Amino acid sequence: METEFKNLTVLDHPLIKHKVSHLCDVHTGSKEFNEILNELSMLMGYEVLRDLKLKEVEIQAPLQKITTPVVAEDFTIVPILRAGLGMVDGLRRLYPTCKVGHVGLYRDEQTLEAKEYYFKIPVDAPQGQVIVVDPAFATGVSAVAACDLLKKAGCRQIKFMCVFSAKQGVELMLEHHPDVQIYTANYSDKPLNEKGYILTAAGDAGDRVCGTVSYNPDKK
């Protein structure tokens, strides 16, 4: 789906839209939320990773030897803690030998600034693609801070993958990291609420991934 931003790709496959709707539903519990988030991550991964380099190898097929392509580069998944952890397994199902780093950031509720508390990536992460994942991309502050840290560590091939995105976050990333391509399943150009949340999204993704808060009005 085309957008006004050169750094934004909105994946609008019908199955992706269907699963996004279930994520937003307040009746979707933590177990189902995690399962759907993993499924979405795997579906999105096909597009995000379509430019992985290939090499030709010779293998023995049932009837004869053939020359056939295999992936020729490693990539690293870097979830922004804690919600981003819910997107890791879906991508690893596509390519189980990929590596995983972690960026720990929390958003100051008063200033909405990102505060770092943890950062660890594989030593060879700068040699390949790095896919930063976080379900919600609202103000963009945490994602931009994560890209800052990764570039300081030498990473240059960075992509950002999220389920929900807002215009404010996309603009901030374009301002600070115009080379980082954003892949999203749902985009909103509406203003965020006073707490920096996307009104049409799934609420606090970290809470819903971990089950620390229920939005279900039927549960007391």
C-alpha positions as CSV (number, residue, x, y, z in Angstrom):
1,M,0.0,0.0,0.0
2,E,1.4,3.4,-1.0
3,T,1.7,6.2,1.6
4,E,2.9,9.7,1.7
5,F,6.1,8.7,3.4
6,K,9.0,7.2,1.5
7,N,10.2,5.3,4.6
8,L,6.9,3.6,5.3
9,T,5.5,0.3,3.9
10,V,2.0,-0.7,4.9
11,L,1.3,-4.4,4.5
12,D,-2.3,-4.7,3.6
13,H,-2.8,-8.4,2.9
14,P,-6.3,-9.5,3.9
15,L,-5.1,-12.1,6.5
16,I,-2.9,-9.4,8.1
17,K,-5.9,-7.0,8.3
18,H,-8.0,-9.8,9.8
19,K,-5.5,-10.6,12.5
20,V,-5.0,-6.9,13.3
21,S,-8.7,-6.6,14.0
22,H,-8.5,-9.4,16.5
23,L,-5.6,-7.8,18.3
24,C,-7.6,-4.7,18.8
25,D,-10.6,-6.5,20.2
26,V,-10.8,-6.0,24.0
27,H,-12.1,-9.6,24.3
28,T,-8.9,-11.0,23.0
29,G,-7.0,-12.4,26.0
30,S,-3.3,-12.6,26.6
31,K,-2.8,-16.1,25.3
32,E,-4.7,-15.5,22.0
33,F,-3.1,-12.0,21.7
34,N,0.4,-13.6,21.8
35,E,-0.6,-16.3,19.3
36,I,-2.0,-13.7,16.8
37,L,1.0,-11.4,17.3
38,N,3.3,-14.3,16.4
39,E,1.3,-15.2,13.4
40,L,1.3,-11.6,12.2
41,S,5.0,-11.3,12.7
42,M,5.6,-14.4,10.5
43,L,3.3,-13.1,7.8
44,M,5.0,-9.7,7.8
45,G,8.4,-11.3,7.8
46,Y,7.9,-12.6,4.3
47,E,7.9,-8.9,3.0
48,V,10.4,-7.5,5.5
49,L,13.0,-10.2,4.5
50,R,12.4,-10.4,0.8
51,D,15.7,-8.8,0.0
52,L,17.9,-11.3,1.9
53,K,20.9,-12.3,-0.2
54,L,21.0,-15.8,-1.8
55,K,23.7,-18.1,-2.9
56,E,23.7,-21.2,-5.2
57,V,24.5,-24.6,-3.6
58,E,24.6,-28.1,-5.0
59,I,22.4,-30.7,-3.3
60,Q,21.3,-34.2,-3.9
61,A,17.6,-34.2,-4.9
62,P,15.7,-37.5,-5.1
63,L,16.4,-37.9,-8.8
64,Q,19.7,-36.1,-9.4
65,K,22.0,-33.4,-8.1
66,I,20.7,-29.9,-8.6
67,T,22.0,-26.3,-8.0
68,T,19.5,-24.3,-5.9
69,P,19.4,-21.1,-3.9
70,V,19.8,-20.8,-0.1
71,V,20.0,-17.8,2.2
72,A,23.5,-16.4,2.2
73,E,23.4,-13.9,5.1
74,D,22.5,-13.8,8.7
75,F,20.1,-11.3,10.2
76,T,19.4,-10.2,13.8
77,I,16.1,-9.6,15.4
78,V,16.1,-6.9,18.1
79,P,12.9,-6.6,20.1
80,I,12.3,-3.4,22.1
81,L,11.5,-4.8,25.6
82,R,9.1,-5.8,26.7
83,A,6.3,-5.9,24.1
84,G,8.7,-6.6,21.2
85,L,9.4,-10.0,22.6
86,G,6.0,-11.0,21.4
87,M,7.2,-10.7,17.8
88,V,10.4,-12.7,18.0
89,D,9.1,-16.3,17.7
90,G,7.1,-15.5,14.5
91,L,10.2,-14.3,12.7
92,R,12.3,-17.1,14.0
93,R,9.9,-19.7,12.6
94,L,10.8,-18.3,9.2
95,Y,14.6,-18.7,9.8
96,P,15.4,-20.5,13.1
97,T,19.2,-19.8,13.0
98,C,18.8,-16.0,13.0
99,K,20.2,-14.2,16.0
100,V,18.4,-12.1,18.7
101,G,19.5,-9.0,20.5
102,H,17.6,-6.9,23.0
103,V,17.0,-3.2,23.7
104,G,15.5,-2.3,27.0
105,L,13.7,1.1,26.8
106,Y,10.9,2.6,28.8
107,R,8.9,5.7,28.1
108,D,8.8,8.4,30.8
109,E,5.1,9.0,31.4
110,Q,5.7,12.8,32.0
111,T,8.1,13.7,29.2
112,L,7.4,10.8,26.9
113,E,11.2,10.4,26.4
114,A,12.8,7.0,26.0
115,K,15.1,5.8,28.9
116,E,17.6,3.0,28.3
117,Y,18.0,0.3,30.8
118,Y,19.4,-2.6,28.7
119,F,21.3,-3.1,25.4
120,K,22.9,-6.3,24.1
121,I,23.3,-7.5,20.6
122,P,25.3,-10.3,18.9
123,V,28.9,-9.2,18.2
124,D,28.4,-9.8,14.5
125,A,25.1,-8.1,14.2
126,P,26.6,-5.1,12.3
127,Q,27.6,-7.4,9.5
128,G,24.0,-8.1,8.4
129,Q,20.5,-6.9,8.5
130,V,19.0,-5.9,11.9
131,I,15.2,-6.1,12.2
132,V,13.9,-4.0,15.2
133,V,10.5,-5.1,16.3
134,D,7.9,-3.5,18.5
135,P,4.1,-3.9,18.2
136,A,3.2,-0.3,18.6
137,F,5.0,2.7,17.0
138,A,3.2,5.7,18.3
139,T,5.4,8.7,19.3
140,G,8.4,7.0,17.7
141,V,10.7,7.9,20.6
142,S,11.6,4.4,21.6
143,A,12.2,3.2,18.1
144,V,14.4,6.2,17.2
145,A,16.3,5.6,20.5
146,A,16.8,2.0,19.6
147,C,18.1,2.9,16.1
148,D,20.5,5.4,17.8
149,L,21.9,2.7,20.0
150,L,22.2,0.2,17.1
151,K,24.0,2.7,14.9
152,K,26.4,3.6,17.7
153,A,27.2,-0.2,17.8
154,G,28.0,-0.2,14.1
155,C,24.8,-1.4,12.6
156,R,23.9,0.1,9.3
157,Q,21.3,-2.2,7.7
158,I,18.4,-1.5,10.0
159,K,14.7,-2.0,9.4
160,F,11.8,-1.4,11.8
161,M,8.8,-3.7,12.0
162,C,5.6,-2.9,13.9
163,V,1.9,-3.8,13.9
164,F,0.5,-0.4,14.7
165,S,2.0,2.9,13.5
166,A,1.1,6.6,13.8
167,K,2.0,9.5,11.6
168,Q,3.9,11.2,14.5
169,G,6.2,8.2,14.9
170,V,6.8,7.9,11.1
171,E,7.7,11.6,10.9
172,L,10.1,11.3,13.8
173,M,11.9,8.3,12.3
174,L,12.1,10.1,8.9
175,E,13.7,13.1,10.6
176,H,16.3,11.1,12.6
177,H,16.9,8.0,10.5
178,P,15.6,8.4,7.0
179,D,17.5,5.3,5.9
180,V,15.4,3.0,8.2
181,Q,12.5,1.5,6.4
182,I,9.4,1.0,8.5
183,Y,7.1,-2.0,7.9
184,T,3.6,-1.9,9.5
185,A,0.3,-3.7,9.4
186,N,-1.8,-0.8,10.4
187,Y,-1.3,3.0,10.0
188,S,-3.1,5.9,11.6
189,D,-2.8,9.6,10.6
190,K,-4.9,10.7,13.6
191,P,-3.5,12.5,16.6
192,L,-2.4,10.4,19.6
193,N,-4.1,10.7,23.0
194,E,-2.6,12.6,25.9
195,K,-0.6,9.6,27.0
196,G,0.9,9.0,23.5
197,Y,-1.3,6.0,22.5
198,I,-2.8,5.3,19.1
199,L,-6.6,5.5,19.7
200,T,-7.5,2.9,17.1
201,A,-4.8,0.3,18.1
202,A,-4.7,-2.4,20.8
203,G,-3.9,-0.4,23.9
204,D,-0.6,-1.1,25.8
205,A,0.9,-3.9,23.8
206,G,3.3,-4.8,26.6
207,D,0.5,-5.2,29.1
208,R,-1.5,-7.4,26.6
209,V,1.5,-9.5,25.7
210,C,2.3,-10.1,29.4
211,G,-1.3,-10.2,30.7
212,T,-0.6,-7.5,33.3
213,V,-3.7,-5.6,32.3
214,S,-7.1,-6.7,30.9
215,Y,-9.1,-4.4,28.7
216,N,-12.0,-6.8,28.7
217,P,-15.0,-5.0,30.1
218,D,-16.7,-8.3,30.9
219,K,-14.0,-9.2,33.4
220,K,-14.2,-7.7,36.9
